[in-house]
């Protein structure tokens, strides 16, 4: 039985939102389940999908917290 863990930062996909919507999460679950069915012939009914939303304070790369990294990246593009 496939188990898929999707981790995303807790931030909105549009202005004024601070998290993915229930509809967006449902689309991720459906899409991943269908991908496993189509590629590996794994039944949708035996596929488990977990979505973890991580606060941006707890996410980072380039040695920096995510928001600081983005600020520096944006500054470098100017």
C-alpha positions in Angstrom: 0.0 0.0 0.0 1.5 3.3 -1.0 2.0 6.1 1.5 2.7 9.5 0.2 3.7 12.5 2.5 3.4 15.9 0.9 5.0 18.8 2.8 4.2 22.3 1.9 4.8 25.6 3.6 1.8 27.1 5.4 1.1 30.0 3.2 -1.7 30.9 0.9 -1.8 30.5 -2.9 -3.5 33.8 -3.3 -3.4 37.2 -1.5 -5.2 37.2 1.9 -4.9 33.4 2.4 -2.5 31.8 4.8 -2.9 28.1 3.9 -3.8 25.8 1.1 -7.6 25.5 0.8 -9.5 22.2 1.4 -10.2 22.1 -2.4 -6.5 22.4 -3.2 -5.6 19.7 -0.7 -8.3 17.5 -2.2 -6.9 18.0 -5.7 -3.4 17.1 -4.4 -4.7 13.9 -2.8 -6.7 12.9 -6.0 -3.8 13.7 -8.3 -1.2 11.8 -6.4 -3.5 8.8 -6.0 -4.3 8.8 -9.7 -0.6 9.1 -10.6 0.2 6.0 -8.6 -2.7 4.2 -10.2 -1.6 5.2 -13.7 2.2 4.7 -13.3 2.4 1.8 -10.8 -1.1 0.3 -11.1 -1.6 0.9 -7.3 -5.3 1.0 -6.4 -6.6 4.3 -5.3 -8.3 2.6 -2.4 -5.0 1.4 -1.0 -3.1 4.7 -1.4 -2.7 6.9 1.7 -1.8 10.6 1.2 -0.8 12.9 4.1 -0.4 16.6 3.7 1.8 18.4 6.3 1.7 22.2 6.3 4.9 23.6 7.8 5.1 27.2 9.1 7.6 29.2 7.1 9.5 29.8 10.4 10.2 26.0 10.4 11.3 25.8 6.8 14.5 27.0 5.2 17.1 26.5 2.6 20.4 28.1 1.7 21.2 28.2 5.4 18.4 30.7 6.1 14.8 30.6 7.1 12.5 30.5 4.1 11.2 34.1 4.2 14.7 35.6 4.7 16.1 33.5 1.8 13.3 34.8 -0.4 14.0 38.4 0.7 17.6 38.0 -0.2 16.8 36.4 -3.5 14.4 39.2 -4.4 17.0 41.8 -3.5 19.6 40.1 -5.7 17.2 40.2 -8.7 16.8 44.0 -8.5 
